[in-house]
Amino acid sequence: MTTPAPDRTADALHPVRVELLRAARSDAEAVLARVEREADALLDQARAEARSILDEARRQGEADGADTARDLRVRARREARSRTLAARREAYEELRRAAAVRVRKLRGIASYPSMRERLERRACVLLGPGTEVSEHADGGVVGRAPGRLVDLSLTALADRALDRMGAEVRSLWEE
């Protein structure tokens, strides 16, 4: 089997990348809208709780002194920050899950066999002669050569696309 030149392989994978990025961005926008609402609600709740804790701290501070009030404010800020970070982490994980579901649906499109063939060729280019390629349960392929493995499953490709987006994905829910 003749392996295509790496730049031809990259060209062959371009539609996959474009579709994965489009799907990821679409999913990210939907998840972001939901997560922003949830994060706003969580932040409002945390702020209300923080205000409640601060009010109590003020009452205790009058009785117990300024040190106690300061400690309670610090704890309230930490709790609010912890909840914010947890909401962001949950949003990112939801985005990853949604992207995985979307890309697995690519198996049902008419061009999937052609996409799978391009992925097979890419595995052979990456691993060289003697590469064994098998279908992945989530769609896409896995290539194996002695001592090496390349995961070109649809879910792995979606994860890599999100990882490459890095700060762009994080900016979806940051203030």
Backbone bond lengths (Angstrom), bond angles and torsions (degrees), N, CA, C in turn:
res aa  C-N    CA-C-N  psi(-1)  N-CA   C-N-CA  omega(-1)  CA-C   N-CA-C  phi
1 M - - - 1.435 - - 1.527 109.10 -
2 T 1.276 118.74 131.71 1.462 123.09 179.52 1.521 107.86 -87.82
3 T 1.295 115.91 129.52 1.465 118.70 179.55 1.516 108.64 -90.90
4 P 1.348 115.48 138.42 1.460 118.70 -179.39 1.526 110.24 -71.71
5 A 1.308 114.41 157.54 1.464 120.94 176.22 1.526 108.45 -61.75
6 P 1.338 118.35 146.49 1.473 120.52 -177.34 1.519 113.75 -54.88
7 D 1.325 117.45 -37.18 1.469 117.84 -179.07 1.532 111.07 -70.66
8 R 1.360 116.20 -30.22 1.472 118.44 175.79 1.522 109.75 -71.17
9 T 1.322 115.45 -34.16 1.463 119.34 177.46 1.524 109.66 -65.73
10 A 1.318 115.80 -44.24 1.462 119.69 178.54 1.525 109.90 -60.47
11 D 1.360 116.36 -40.47 1.468 119.72 177.54 1.519 110.15 -63.90
12 A 1.318 116.64 -38.73 1.463 120.18 -178.82 1.524 110.56 -67.44
13 L 1.316 117.10 -32.40 1.465 120.71 -179.38 1.530 112.75 -85.43
14 H 1.326 117.52 -8.53 1.456 120.73 -177.66 1.533 112.67 -54.22
15 P 1.339 119.87 -47.21 1.471 118.75 179.75 1.527 112.07 -61.64
16 V 1.325 117.10 -33.73 1.469 120.41 178.57 1.525 108.77 -66.03
17 R 1.337 115.58 -47.07 1.464 119.42 179.96 1.528 110.55 -60.85
18 V 1.312 115.95 -45.60 1.462 120.18 -178.65 1.521 110.41 -60.66
19 E 1.335 116.50 -45.37 1.468 119.60 -179.88 1.520 111.06 -66.14
20 L 1.326 117.24 -41.35 1.467 120.45 179.27 1.527 110.50 -63.26
21 L 1.330 117.29 -44.04 1.460 120.23 179.47 1.523 111.14 -66.23
22 R 1.348 116.38 -41.27 1.458 118.99 178.28 1.518 110.50 -62.45
23 A 1.332 116.24 -46.42 1.465 120.49 179.88 1.518 110.43 -63.80
24 A 1.316 116.98 -41.95 1.468 120.48 -179.82 1.521 110.61 -64.31
25 R 1.342 116.04 -42.69 1.474 118.39 179.55 1.527 110.62 -65.80
26 S 1.325 116.76 -42.02 1.456 120.68 178.84 1.522 110.10 -61.96
27 D 1.314 115.70 -47.59 1.464 119.54 178.14 1.513 110.85 -63.32
28 A 1.314 116.63 -39.82 1.458 120.74 -179.05 1.524 110.17 -62.40
29 E 1.335 116.90 -41.36 1.454 119.69 -179.70 1.525 110.47 -64.65
30 A 1.340 117.00 -43.22 1.461 120.26 179.78 1.516 110.59 -65.78
31 V 1.315 115.33 -46.74 1.460 119.37 179.94 1.527 109.40 -64.59
32 L 1.325 116.60 -40.63 1.455 120.63 -179.70 1.520 110.96 -59.67
33 A 1.316 117.19 -45.17 1.463 119.77 -179.47 1.525 110.37 -59.41
34 R 1.340 115.29 -45.20 1.467 119.38 179.48 1.523 110.63 -66.59
35 V 1.304 115.46 -44.99 1.461 120.15 -176.92 1.518 111.06 -66.90
36 E 1.333 116.78 -36.50 1.464 118.93 178.03 1.524 109.99 -62.17
37 R 1.338 115.94 -41.75 1.463 118.83 177.83 1.526 110.32 -62.81
38 E 1.343 115.29 -45.51 1.465 119.30 179.73 1.522 111.04 -65.57
39 A 1.318 116.46 -42.79 1.461 120.05 -179.55 1.528 110.31 -64.55
40 D 1.348 116.75 -41.21 1.463 119.81 177.51 1.522 110.60 -61.34
41 A 1.342 115.71 -43.00 1.465 119.23 179.00 1.527 110.10 -64.42
42 L 1.330 116.65 -43.18 1.465 119.89 178.45 1.520 111.04 -64.09
43 L 1.332 116.20 -42.40 1.462 119.44 179.04 1.526 110.88 -65.74
44 D 1.324 117.24 -40.35 1.469 120.07 177.31 1.519 110.06 -62.22
45 Q 1.324 115.59 -43.68 1.464 119.73 178.72 1.528 110.56 -63.95
46 A 1.331 115.77 -44.65 1.466 119.80 179.16 1.525 110.40 -63.10
47 R 1.326 116.65 -40.71 1.467 119.45 178.28 1.524 111.13 -64.85
48 A 1.348 115.32 -41.22 1.467 118.67 178.05 1.528 110.12 -63.75
49 E 1.318 116.01 -43.30 1.457 119.43 177.03 1.526 110.35 -63.84
50 A 1.335 116.06 -41.08 1.460 119.72 178.92 1.524 110.52 -62.76
51 R 1.350 115.93 -41.89 1.470 118.75 177.29 1.530 110.54 -62.64
52 S 1.321 115.62 -41.95 1.460 119.94 178.71 1.528 110.73 -62.10
53 I 1.345 114.90 -44.30 1.470 119.45 178.66 1.524 109.92 -64.53
54 L 1.344 116.01 -41.12 1.465 119.16 179.53 1.531 111.48 -65.16
55 D 1.330 116.47 -39.12 1.472 119.01 176.98 1.524 109.92 -60.99
56 E 1.306 115.05 -45.14 1.472 119.32 178.21 1.523 109.84 -63.20
57 A 1.340 115.56 -39.50 1.467 119.57 179.26 1.525 110.76 -62.57
58 R 1.308 115.94 -38.24 1.471 118.53 178.46 1.525 111.25 -63.67
59 R 1.346 114.46 -42.38 1.466 117.90 178.86 1.533 110.53 -63.69
60 Q 1.320 114.88 -43.25 1.464 118.27 179.14 1.516 110.44 -69.18
61 G 1.309 115.37 -36.53 1.468 119.44 179.61 1.513 112.15 -60.48
62 E 1.316 116.69 -37.68 1.458 119.92 177.50 1.524 110.10 -64.00
63 A 1.334 114.61 -36.50 1.461 118.05 -178.50 1.525 112.21 -87.58
64 D 1.315 116.40 -40.64 1.468 120.74 -171.25 1.517 114.43 -103.86
65 G 1.309 118.18 -13.29 1.461 119.83 177.66 1.518 112.31 111.45
66 A 1.301 115.32 170.62 1.455 123.21 -174.49 1.526 112.99 -68.80
67 D 1.327 119.00 -30.35 1.469 121.57 -178.71 1.524 112.48 -61.33
68 T 1.299 117.12 -43.55 1.457 120.66 -179.26 1.531 110.49 -64.02
69 A 1.304 117.68 -42.59 1.472 121.16 179.85 1.524 110.76 -62.80
70 R 1.342 116.38 -42.83 1.456 120.35 179.04 1.528 110.78 -60.90
71 D 1.324 117.65 -44.06 1.464 121.02 -179.72 1.533 111.92 -61.78
72 L 1.303 116.72 -39.81 1.466 120.09 179.42 1.530 111.92 -68.21
73 R 1.325 117.69 -38.14 1.461 120.32 177.58 1.526 110.97 -63.92
74 V 1.308 115.91 -41.59 1.465 120.22 178.47 1.524 109.59 -61.95
75 R 1.299 116.85 -45.47 1.465 121.00 179.43 1.535 111.45 -61.85
76 A 1.326 116.86 -40.65 1.470 120.60 179.67 1.528 110.63 -64.54
77 R 1.343 116.34 -42.00 1.468 119.37 178.33 1.519 111.03 -64.02
78 R 1.315 116.74 -42.07 1.466 120.49 179.07 1.530 110.58 -63.32
79 E 1.306 116.82 -42.00 1.464 120.31 179.34 1.533 110.44 -64.10
80 A 1.323 116.70 -43.11 1.464 119.91 178.69 1.527 109.90 -63.13
81 R 1.321 117.12 -42.96 1.478 121.02 179.08 1.521 110.44 -64.30
82 S 1.315 116.47 -41.89 1.464 120.93 179.27 1.532 111.07 -61.05
83 R 1.304 116.63 -43.17 1.472 120.78 179.17 1.527 110.99 -66.73
84 T 1.316 116.94 -38.79 1.466 120.44 177.79 1.526 110.42 -62.48
85 L 1.322 115.89 -46.70 1.464 119.70 179.77 1.529 111.27 -63.98
86 A 1.321 116.87 -39.35 1.464 120.00 178.41 1.535 110.56 -64.04
87 A 1.325 117.24 -40.36 1.467 120.59 178.78 1.528 110.51 -64.86
88 R 1.333 117.11 -40.43 1.461 120.40 178.26 1.521 111.12 -66.07
89 R 1.321 117.11 -43.00 1.460 121.06 178.58 1.537 110.28 -61.04
90 E 1.329 115.54 -43.66 1.466 119.95 178.40 1.531 110.89 -62.88
91 A 1.325 116.88 -39.74 1.466 120.67 179.18 1.521 110.59 -63.19
92 Y 1.320 117.11 -43.01 1.464 120.50 -179.85 1.525 110.68 -65.17
93 E 1.323 117.07 -42.83 1.462 120.10 178.68 1.527 110.89 -64.66
94 E 1.317 116.76 -38.09 1.469 120.38 177.04 1.525 110.08 -64.64
95 L 1.313 116.97 -40.04 1.460 120.81 176.96 1.527 110.32 -61.08
96 R 1.331 117.12 -44.42 1.470 121.23 178.92 1.535 110.27 -61.21
97 R 1.339 116.08 -45.00 1.472 119.36 -179.93 1.529 110.83 -63.56
98 A 1.326 116.41 -43.88 1.470 120.34 -179.06 1.531 110.60 -64.57
99 A 1.321 116.92 -40.63 1.467 120.14 178.73 1.529 110.10 -63.87
100 A 1.328 117.18 -40.50 1.467 120.55 179.30 1.526 110.75 -63.21
101 V 1.320 116.63 -42.32 1.472 120.28 178.44 1.528 109.79 -62.46
102 R 1.332 116.43 -44.67 1.464 120.06 -178.97 1.520 112.59 -62.39
103 V 1.335 116.84 -45.07 1.460 118.20 -176.61 1.520 111.85 -71.20
104 R 1.332 117.44 -29.67 1.473 118.46 176.74 1.531 110.70 -64.64
105 K 1.316 116.75 -26.39 1.466 120.70 178.18 1.526 111.93 -69.26
106 L 1.336 117.13 -16.77 1.467 120.29 178.54 1.529 111.06 -61.61
107 R 1.343 117.31 -24.10 1.468 120.13 179.18 1.524 111.47 -60.20
108 G 1.317 116.87 -23.42 1.452 120.41 -177.78 1.523 115.09 -91.37
109 I 1.322 118.01 -0.91 1.462 118.62 -179.06 1.526 109.93 -88.27
110 A 1.303 115.81 156.59 1.471 121.44 -175.04 1.523 112.54 -62.03
111 S 1.316 118.04 -31.64 1.465 119.88 -176.75 1.530 113.22 -87.00
112 Y 1.333 117.60 4.48 1.466 119.26 -178.02 1.531 112.63 -59.67
113 P 1.343 120.64 -44.08 1.468 118.20 179.67 1.534 112.53 -56.96
114 S 1.309 116.81 -40.06 1.460 120.33 178.07 1.532 110.66 -66.42
115 M 1.324 116.84 -40.48 1.457 121.75 177.33 1.531 109.96 -62.16
116 R 1.323 116.32 -43.69 1.468 121.24 -179.96 1.535 109.84 -62.36
117 E 1.313 117.41 -41.25 1.472 120.74 178.22 1.530 110.62 -61.78
118 R 1.339 116.82 -41.18 1.467 119.76 177.91 1.525 110.85 -63.47
119 L 1.314 116.09 -38.51 1.464 119.70 178.18 1.529 110.85 -67.02
120 E 1.323 116.44 -38.66 1.471 119.86 176.76 1.529 110.22 -61.22
121 R 1.330 115.62 -45.78 1.468 119.16 179.71 1.526 110.60 -62.70
122 R 1.321 116.99 -38.62 1.463 120.79 179.80 1.530 109.99 -64.35
123 A 1.320 117.50 -40.93 1.469 120.77 178.25 1.523 109.74 -60.73
124 C 1.319 116.77 -41.58 1.471 120.63 179.72 1.529 111.28 -66.57
125 V 1.318 117.09 -37.74 1.463 120.50 177.76 1.527 109.34 -65.25
126 L 1.317 116.88 -43.36 1.459 120.71 -177.17 1.524 112.98 -69.43
127 L 1.319 116.90 -37.25 1.466 119.86 -173.86 1.521 113.59 -102.72
128 G 1.310 117.73 -16.05 1.459 120.36 176.45 1.521 113.85 85.87
129 P 1.335 115.44 -168.47 1.468 121.14 -176.94 1.533 110.89 -60.87
130 G 1.309 115.08 149.20 1.463 121.23 178.18 1.516 113.51 81.04
131 T 1.313 117.42 11.69 1.463 120.85 -179.82 1.526 109.57 -72.39
132 E 1.330 115.05 132.20 1.472 121.03 173.30 1.521 106.76 -102.10
133 V 1.326 115.58 127.98 1.456 120.74 -177.55 1.514 108.68 -116.33
134 S 1.347 116.07 134.04 1.461 120.29 177.81 1.524 109.38 -134.19
135 E 1.321 114.69 154.71 1.472 122.43 178.97 1.524 108.30 -69.68
136 H 1.320 116.76 138.03 1.464 121.71 174.92 1.528 107.88 -91.16
137 A 1.325 117.03 146.89 1.469 121.37 -178.52 1.527 112.60 -59.16
138 D 1.327 118.03 -30.28 1.464 121.67 -179.87 1.525 112.68 -89.27
139 G 1.326 117.29 3.68 1.458 121.19 -175.01 1.509 109.30 99.48
140 G 1.299 117.23 158.01 1.453 121.37 -175.21 1.522 109.34 84.35
141 V 1.319 116.98 -162.42 1.461 120.50 -174.99 1.528 110.80 -139.27
142 V 1.337 112.82 165.10 1.459 121.89 171.85 1.519 105.95 -127.12
143 G 1.332 116.83 130.14 1.459 121.72 178.38 1.517 109.25 -107.94
144 R 1.332 115.97 139.33 1.463 121.33 179.08 1.519 109.34 -130.55
145 A 1.306 114.63 135.56 1.457 122.72 172.69 1.527 104.62 -136.21
146 P 1.298 118.85 159.79 1.461 119.96 -177.30 1.536 112.17 -49.19
147 G 1.330 114.73 117.49 1.453 121.16 177.31 1.515 115.49 76.90
148 R 1.333 118.32 5.40 1.462 120.91 -176.58 1.515 110.38 -141.02
149 L 1.327 114.86 153.93 1.457 121.55 179.15 1.524 108.01 -146.93
150 V 1.315 115.89 141.84 1.461 120.00 173.85 1.533 107.13 -129.91
151 D 1.341 115.02 126.53 1.463 121.80 -178.50 1.518 108.29 -100.08
152 L 1.325 115.77 106.10 1.467 121.80 176.29 1.522 109.70 -112.62
153 S 1.356 115.13 35.45 1.458 119.29 175.41 1.524 107.94 -70.07
154 L 1.314 116.09 157.69 1.460 119.76 -178.09 1.524 110.94 -63.09
155 T 1.342 116.90 -38.89 1.466 118.99 179.64 1.526 111.11 -68.02
156 A 1.325 118.09 -38.97 1.466 120.48 178.01 1.528 110.26 -65.21
157 L 1.324 117.14 -39.76 1.467 120.42 178.30 1.532 110.58 -64.65
158 A 1.337 116.57 -40.13 1.472 119.94 177.98 1.525 110.31 -64.74
159 D 1.335 117.00 -42.82 1.471 120.21 177.92 1.523 111.04 -60.59
160 R 1.327 116.17 -43.75 1.473 119.46 179.85 1.530 110.73 -64.24
161 A 1.332 116.00 -38.43 1.468 119.21 179.02 1.529 110.01 -62.82
162 L 1.327 117.38 -42.94 1.464 120.07 177.96 1.524 110.73 -65.71
163 D 1.321 117.03 -40.92 1.466 120.35 178.28 1.520 110.75 -60.74
164 R 1.338 116.91 -41.81 1.468 120.34 -179.83 1.528 110.98 -67.09
165 M 1.316 116.45 -28.42 1.465 119.36 179.34 1.526 110.32 -72.53
166 G 1.303 117.98 -23.94 1.462 125.23 172.49 1.505 115.31 37.36
167 A 1.310 115.56 -108.67 1.464 121.72 -175.03 1.521 111.65 -61.38
168 E 1.322 116.96 -30.63 1.466 119.92 179.11 1.530 110.07 -62.43
169 V 1.334 117.66 -40.64 1.466 121.06 177.89 1.511 110.05 -69.10
170 R 1.330 117.87 -44.44 1.462 120.39 179.78 1.522 111.42 -61.64
171 S 1.319 117.40 -32.73 1.461 120.41 -177.90 1.538 111.70 -68.38
172 L 1.325 117.68 -14.15 1.455 120.54 -178.96 1.530 111.63 -64.65
173 W 1.329 117.43 -30.73 1.464 118.69 -177.51 1.524 113.55 -123.98
174 E 1.306 117.83 8.09 1.453 118.63 177.30 1.523 110.00 -84.44
175 E 1.308 114.73 154.76 1.469 120.51 -176.80 1.506 110.54 -72.07
